[in-house]
């Protein structure tokens, strides 16, 4: 490892909205179903859901807004099909793959920590040829509470065998930054399509994309805390 990054024990990446912009596909396909029922899905409300799974199902919100039941057996599969099409067109967000590769070249351990399920994360990583770049993964269905609770980050660090205080989390959501900081990690915020403009004051660093990140810059965040 170069002298620039000796203090960096590991880097843990969020997944949705950070590696792939699946969050955009989640929102737009649900919003299409709302419009088909003559109403709108509030973007401000949806933003509060980003980074966690602890929120109402979109069909519950839809039924509340229109004041009647919906045919979930019809609209849920329809929305899932539209989401699959949207997700298939995604590419890794800017800078993610070069950053991962540069960390791997230096021998810095890497993981994903996501509130989403293992099937969701592994499926997308496999489809987009990224599974081997993230050999360690911790997901929301493996912990009692998801982000903003720190459990999934603590699990990722445990699997990597590193002290969270010597690791950096990279996140696109406020819930994720809160979780990482609660785990004792340094947190980098990379606001995404749906989280741009949110209050990331709790993050140790805010950047426009992963293009701006290097192993040395991440290592400096850990060194500055010690």
Order of alpha helices (4+ residues) and beta strands (2+ residues): beta-alpha-alpha-alpha-alpha-alpha-beta-alpha-beta-alpha-beta-alpha-beta-beta-alpha
